[in-house]
Amino acid sequence: MSTARELRAMDPKELLREAEKLSDQLQKTRLAVRLGKEKNTAKCRDLQKKHARIHSVLREKELETTLSSSSI
């Protein structure tokens, strides 16, 4: 699920669900790092990157539909 190619193949509703799930994971991981339960601080960065990647693909899909509807 982590590559942009796999994300582009997904439905926008699936992408939103995945973004929400990653957001929850990121929040929990940040809390765990602050409390000292999680030692791997790079995990937060990885989750942020995945979250940003999903939002980038969502924006691409939004622009595709906007451009295709305006050119008709």
Secondary structure, DSSP 4 states (H G I P E B T S, - for coil): --SHHHHHTS-HHHHHHHHHHHHHHHHHHHHHHHHTS---THHHHHHHHHHHHHHHHHHHHHHHHHHHHH--
